[in-house]
Amino acid sequence: MSFINYVTQIQIDFGAISLLKAECERVGITRPLIVTDAGVKAVGILDKALAALPGLEVCVFDQTPSNPTEAAVRAAAAVYKQNHCDGLIALGGGSSIDCAKGVAIAATHEGPLKTYATIEGGSLKITDRVAPLIAVPTTAGTGSEVARGAILIVDDGRKLGFHSWFIVPKAAICDPELTFGLPPVLTAATGMDAIAHCMETFMAAAFNPPADGIALDGLARGWAHIERATHNGQDREARLNMMSASMQGAMAFQKGLGCVHSLSHSLGGVNPRLHHGTLNAMFLPAVVKFNAVAESVQKENRLNRMAQAMGLQSGSDIPAAIQDMNARLGLPTGLGAMGVTESLFEAVITGALADHCHKTNPRIASADEYRDMLLTSL
């Protein structure tokens, strides 16, 4: 049975952050906690958000790590409770948005965070008691502002997914101007994250034609504009289209992701210093090759349809095109250039086999096949 649900209210335009107070009023938030990170604060984006919230009693948690942890969620939830907050504003990239989703759960539900993880059977334990959340992305990558999931590192070191329609933000304010100052390397890495979302969800076998259409359009926008956005951060058209590609990838991936994310989630848990979007870019070529022979991919001509959206001749051109794009964007040449060694492989494979994205890949990978993908990506 396919389940299709699009529920998020989205404001997307230059200057959309000016709508933040109105969205708080619509949702019923009067004492928001802004969850953000030190980098967003340092470049002045936090000040823009605060200026857009006149008259509201606002608290700030600005210590979100690059890979959000249960410890950070606990610390932010403590601030939320101590100040009697009644809602959350996530301001930042996917890390801040996912951290805020964790706070929305932790501040209103009992027990350790892993209780609510998808692979622990926790999705149904997340209820409508969650704190209301408004998301304001400052990168064009994860699309977490319109997604029902969050990825968090729990206390036992696992990088787990949390999924519930109750943690979908009540509003997404997508203002491309907030991405103008994003450094080229982060523009590239987060942009490839968005492209990976569009590609993986399109290859997933589940029946969801709306998701397929959204993903293909997002892929076309992302692929056409990522270089322009990376090399000229002030390119308004490129920034708008990358923000849309990011949003579209996450709107679509309710259909499911696959081995790219199984591997990147696992490796990111083993070494939290590694950037998720960069890992996705490294794994995409090997996973596309692996998926090429999947029955659903072959039957529906999915690689050739992606190639058309990317301006390529055929699906067989995709892996090399991704590697060439990574090079043009200044991303690493492979996992080895990121400091990953074969000594990590067994732990990564164990995590990938247990990841929630493993079973939604169009072709179920074995441990040996994951090992081959890791070697190819090295």
KATAJO-V916149 format. One record per residue. RES is the residue in one small letter. SS is DSSP state (helix for helix, strand for strand, loop for the rest). PSI is psi in radians with two decimals (NA if undefined). Layout:
BEGIN
res:RES ss:SS psi:PSI
res:RES ss:SS psi:PSI
END
This chain:
BEGIN
res:m ss:loop psi:2.19
res:s ss:loop psi:2.37
res:f ss:loop psi:2.18
res:i ss:loop psi:2.15
res:n ss:loop psi:2.12
res:y ss:loop psi:1.94
res:v ss:loop psi:-0.14
res:t ss:loop psi:2.38
res:q ss:strand psi:2.20
res:i ss:strand psi:2.29
res:q ss:strand psi:1.99
res:i ss:strand psi:2.00
res:d ss:loop psi:2.82
res:f ss:loop psi:2.27
res:g ss:loop psi:0.16
res:a ss:helix psi:-0.32
res:i ss:helix psi:-0.36
res:s ss:helix psi:-0.26
res:l ss:helix psi:0.05
res:l ss:helix psi:-0.79
res:k ss:helix psi:-0.73
res:a ss:helix psi:-0.65
res:e ss:helix psi:-0.64
res:c ss:helix psi:-0.77
res:e ss:helix psi:-0.72
res:r ss:helix psi:-0.70
res:v ss:helix psi:-0.42
res:g ss:loop psi:0.43
res:i ss:loop psi:2.14
res:t ss:loop psi:-0.38
res:r ss:loop psi:1.33
res:p ss:strand psi:2.59
res:l ss:strand psi:2.10
res:i ss:strand psi:2.14
res:v ss:strand psi:2.06
res:t ss:loop psi:-2.88
res:d ss:loop psi:2.98
res:a ss:helix psi:-0.61
res:g ss:helix psi:-0.75
res:v ss:helix psi:-0.70
res:k ss:helix psi:-0.75
res:a ss:helix psi:-0.58
res:v ss:loop psi:0.08
res:g ss:loop psi:0.04
res:i ss:helix psi:-0.60
res:l ss:helix psi:-0.71
res:d ss:helix psi:-0.66
res:k ss:helix psi:-0.70
res:a ss:helix psi:-0.76
res:l ss:helix psi:-0.68
res:a ss:helix psi:-0.42
res:a ss:loop psi:0.08
res:l ss:loop psi:0.83
res:p ss:loop psi:2.41
res:g ss:loop psi:-0.16
res:l ss:loop psi:2.57
res:e ss:loop psi:1.89
res:v ss:loop psi:2.33
res:c ss:strand psi:2.77
res:v ss:strand psi:2.32
res:f ss:strand psi:1.99
res:d ss:loop psi:0.48
res:q ss:loop psi:0.52
res:t ss:loop psi:2.18
res:p ss:loop psi:2.90
res:s ss:loop psi:-0.56
res:n ss:loop psi:1.78
res:p ss:loop psi:2.45
res:t ss:strand psi:2.85
res:e ss:helix psi:-0.59
res:a ss:helix psi:-0.74
res:a ss:helix psi:-0.69
res:v ss:helix psi:-0.77
res:r ss:helix psi:-0.78
res:a ss:helix psi:-0.75
res:a ss:helix psi:-0.66
res:a ss:helix psi:-0.60
res:a ss:helix psi:-0.73
res:v ss:helix psi:-0.74
res:y ss:helix psi:-0.85
res:k ss:helix psi:-0.73
res:q ss:helix psi:-0.56
res:n ss:loop psi:0.18
res:h ss:loop psi:0.75
res:c ss:loop psi:2.73
res:d ss:loop psi:0.26
res:g ss:strand psi:2.98
res:l ss:strand psi:2.53
res:i ss:strand psi:2.03
res:a ss:strand psi:2.13
res:l ss:strand psi:1.85
res:g ss:strand psi:-2.79
res:g ss:loop psi:-2.85
res:g ss:helix psi:-0.52
res:s ss:helix psi:-0.85
res:s ss:helix psi:-0.68
res:i ss:helix psi:-0.75
res:d ss:helix psi:-0.67
res:c ss:helix psi:-0.76
res:a ss:helix psi:-0.65
res:k ss:helix psi:-0.68
res:g ss:helix psi:-0.70
res:v ss:helix psi:-0.70
res:a ss:helix psi:-0.60
res:i ss:helix psi:-0.93
res:a ss:helix psi:-0.57
res:a ss:loop psi:-0.20
res:t ss:loop psi:-0.04
res:h ss:loop psi:2.59
res:e ss:loop psi:2.75
res:g ss:loop psi:2.95
res:p ss:loop psi:2.69
res:l ss:helix psi:-0.62
res:k ss:helix psi:-0.36
res:t ss:helix psi:-0.50
res:y ss:helix psi:0.12
res:a ss:loop psi:2.57
res:t ss:helix psi:-0.83
res:i ss:helix psi:-0.19
res:e ss:helix psi:0.13
res:g ss:loop psi:0.44
res:g ss:loop psi:-0.14
res:s ss:helix psi:-0.73
res:l ss:helix psi:-0.20
res:k ss:helix psi:-0.23
res:i ss:loop psi:2.13
res:t ss:loop psi:-3.13
res:d ss:loop psi:0.08
res:r ss:loop psi:-0.19
res:v ss:loop psi:2.57
res:a ss:loop psi:2.41
res:p ss:loop psi:2.53
res:l ss:strand psi:2.36
res:i ss:strand psi:2.31
res:a ss:strand psi:2.33
res:v ss:strand psi:1.64
res:p ss:strand psi:2.48
res:t ss:loop psi:0.07
res:t ss:loop psi:2.87
res:a ss:loop psi:1.51
res:g ss:loop psi:-1.31
res:t ss:loop psi:-0.58
res:g ss:loop psi:0.29
res:s ss:helix psi:-0.29
res:e ss:helix psi:-0.30
res:v ss:helix psi:0.27
res:a ss:loop psi:2.75
res:r ss:loop psi:0.11
res:g ss:strand psi:2.84
res:a ss:strand psi:2.58
res:i ss:strand psi:2.11
res:l ss:strand psi:2.54
res:i ss:strand psi:2.02
res:v ss:loop psi:3.03
res:d ss:loop psi:-0.48
res:d ss:loop psi:0.11
res:g ss:loop psi:-0.15
res:r ss:loop psi:2.52
res:k ss:strand psi:1.83
res:l ss:strand psi:2.71
res:g ss:strand psi:2.49
res:f ss:strand psi:2.17
res:h ss:strand psi:2.19
res:s ss:loop psi:2.48
res:w ss:helix psi:-0.29
res:f ss:helix psi:-0.36
res:i ss:helix psi:0.12
res:v ss:loop psi:2.25
res:p ss:loop psi:2.50
res:k ss:loop psi:-0.42
res:a ss:strand psi:2.53
res:a ss:strand psi:2.12
res:i ss:strand psi:1.81
res:c ss:strand psi:1.71
res:d ss:loop psi:1.82
res:p ss:helix psi:-0.42
res:e ss:helix psi:-0.48
res:l ss:helix psi:-0.21
res:t ss:helix psi:-0.05
res:f ss:loop psi:-0.63
res:g ss:loop psi:0.10
res:l ss:loop psi:2.22
res:p ss:loop psi:2.68
res:p ss:helix psi:-0.75
res:v ss:helix psi:-0.62
res:l ss:helix psi:-0.59
res:t ss:helix psi:-0.77
res:a ss:helix psi:-0.84
res:a ss:helix psi:-0.77
res:t ss:helix psi:-0.60
res:g ss:helix psi:-0.70
res:m ss:helix psi:-0.49
res:d ss:helix psi:-0.83
res:a ss:helix psi:-0.75
res:i ss:helix psi:-0.69
res:a ss:helix psi:-0.71
res:h ss:helix psi:-0.83
res:c ss:helix psi:-0.73
res:m ss:helix psi:-0.80
res:e ss:helix psi:-0.74
res:t ss:helix psi:-0.54
res:f ss:helix psi:-0.60
res:m ss:helix psi:-0.39
res:a ss:loop psi:2.58
res:a ss:loop psi:-0.30
res:a ss:loop psi:2.62
res:f ss:loop psi:1.91
res:n ss:loop psi:1.34
res:p ss:helix psi:-0.70
res:p ss:helix psi:-0.72
res:a ss:helix psi:-0.71
res:d ss:helix psi:-0.78
res:g ss:helix psi:-0.74
res:i ss:helix psi:-0.73
res:a ss:helix psi:-0.75
res:l ss:helix psi:-0.74
res:d ss:helix psi:-0.71
res:g ss:helix psi:-0.71
res:l ss:helix psi:-0.80
res:a ss:helix psi:-0.76
res:r ss:helix psi:-0.81
res:g ss:helix psi:-0.82
res:w ss:helix psi:-0.64
res:a ss:helix psi:-0.39
res:h ss:helix psi:-0.13
res:i ss:helix psi:-0.68
res:e ss:helix psi:-0.76
res:r ss:helix psi:-0.77
res:a ss:helix psi:-0.63
res:t ss:helix psi:-0.76
res:h ss:helix psi:-0.28
res:n ss:loop psi:1.59
res:g ss:loop psi:-0.25
res:q ss:loop psi:0.07
res:d ss:loop psi:1.82
res:r ss:helix psi:-0.78
res:e ss:helix psi:-0.75
res:a ss:helix psi:-0.75
res:r ss:helix psi:-0.70
res:l ss:helix psi:-0.79
res:n ss:helix psi:-0.59
res:m ss:helix psi:-0.68
res:m ss:helix psi:-0.65
res:s ss:helix psi:-0.75
res:a ss:helix psi:-0.71
res:s ss:helix psi:-0.86
res:m ss:helix psi:-0.76
res:q ss:helix psi:-0.69
res:g ss:helix psi:-0.72
res:a ss:helix psi:-0.55
res:m ss:helix psi:-0.62
res:a ss:helix psi:-0.52
res:f ss:helix psi:0.17
res:q ss:helix psi:-0.36
res:k ss:helix psi:-0.46
res:g ss:loop psi:2.70
res:l ss:loop psi:-2.46
res:g ss:loop psi:-2.59
res:c ss:helix psi:-0.55
res:v ss:helix psi:-0.84
res:h ss:helix psi:-0.55
res:s ss:helix psi:-0.78
res:l ss:helix psi:-0.77
res:s ss:helix psi:-0.64
res:h ss:helix psi:-0.80
res:s ss:helix psi:-0.85
res:l ss:helix psi:-0.63
res:g ss:helix psi:-0.48
res:g ss:helix psi:-0.66
res:v ss:helix psi:-0.70
res:n ss:loop psi:1.59
res:p ss:loop psi:-0.16
res:r ss:loop psi:-0.25
res:l ss:loop psi:2.37
res:h ss:loop psi:2.28
res:h ss:helix psi:-0.82
res:g ss:helix psi:-0.68
res:t ss:helix psi:-0.72
res:l ss:helix psi:-0.75
res:n ss:helix psi:-0.73
res:a ss:helix psi:-0.64
res:m ss:helix psi:-0.65
res:f ss:helix psi:-0.39
res:l ss:helix psi:-0.85
res:p ss:helix psi:-0.79
res:a ss:helix psi:-0.68
res:v ss:helix psi:-0.67
res:v ss:helix psi:-0.75
res:k ss:helix psi:-0.74
res:f ss:helix psi:-0.69
res:n ss:helix psi:-0.25
res:a ss:loop psi:-0.50
res:v ss:loop psi:0.04
res:a ss:loop psi:2.45
res:e ss:helix psi:-0.80
res:s ss:helix psi:-0.61
res:v ss:helix psi:-0.75
res:q ss:helix psi:-0.82
res:k ss:helix psi:-0.69
res:e ss:loop psi:0.19
res:n ss:loop psi:0.68
res:r ss:helix psi:-0.64
res:l ss:helix psi:-0.72
res:n ss:helix psi:-0.59
res:r ss:helix psi:-0.66
res:m ss:helix psi:-0.72
res:a ss:helix psi:-0.70
res:q ss:helix psi:-0.73
res:a ss:helix psi:-0.45
res:m ss:helix psi:-0.01
res:g ss:loop psi:0.46
res:l ss:loop psi:2.85
res:q ss:loop psi:-0.72
res:s ss:loop psi:2.90
res:g ss:helix psi:-0.50
res:s ss:helix psi:-0.27
res:d ss:helix psi:-0.20
res:i ss:helix psi:-0.86
res:p ss:helix psi:-0.80
res:a ss:helix psi:-0.64
res:a ss:helix psi:-0.66
res:i ss:helix psi:-0.75
res:q ss:helix psi:-0.72
res:d ss:helix psi:-0.72
res:m ss:helix psi:-0.78
res:n ss:helix psi:-0.74
res:a ss:helix psi:-0.76
res:r ss:helix psi:-0.49
res:l ss:loop psi:-0.13
res:g ss:loop psi:0.35
res:l ss:loop psi:2.87
res:p ss:loop psi:2.76
res:t ss:loop psi:-0.26
res:g ss:loop psi:-3.13
res:l ss:helix psi:-0.61
res:g ss:helix psi:-0.67
res:a ss:helix psi:-0.25
res:m ss:helix psi:0.05
res:g ss:loop psi:0.15
res:v ss:loop psi:2.36
res:t ss:loop psi:2.88
res:e ss:helix psi:-0.34
res:s ss:helix psi:-0.35
res:l ss:helix psi:-0.18
res:f ss:helix psi:-0.77
res:e ss:helix psi:-0.73
res:a ss:helix psi:-0.68
res:v ss:helix psi:-0.76
res:i ss:helix psi:-0.75
res:t ss:helix psi:-0.78
res:g ss:helix psi:-0.68
res:a ss:helix psi:-0.70
res:l ss:helix psi:-0.48
res:a ss:helix psi:-0.15
res:d ss:loop psi:2.62
res:h ss:loop psi:-0.32
res:c ss:loop psi:-0.22
res:h ss:helix psi:-0.80
res:k ss:helix psi:-0.14
res:t ss:helix psi:0.04
res:n ss:loop psi:2.54
res:p ss:loop psi:-0.26
res:r ss:loop psi:2.08
res:i ss:loop psi:2.16
res:a ss:loop psi:2.48
res:s ss:loop psi:3.03
res:a ss:helix psi:-0.74
res:d ss:helix psi:-0.63
res:e ss:helix psi:-0.63
res:y ss:helix psi:-0.68
res:r ss:helix psi:-0.73
res:d ss:helix psi:-0.72
res:m ss:helix psi:-0.69
res:l ss:helix psi:-0.78
res:l ss:helix psi:-0.73
res:t ss:helix psi:-0.56
res:s ss:helix psi:-0.10
res:l ss:loop psi:NA
END
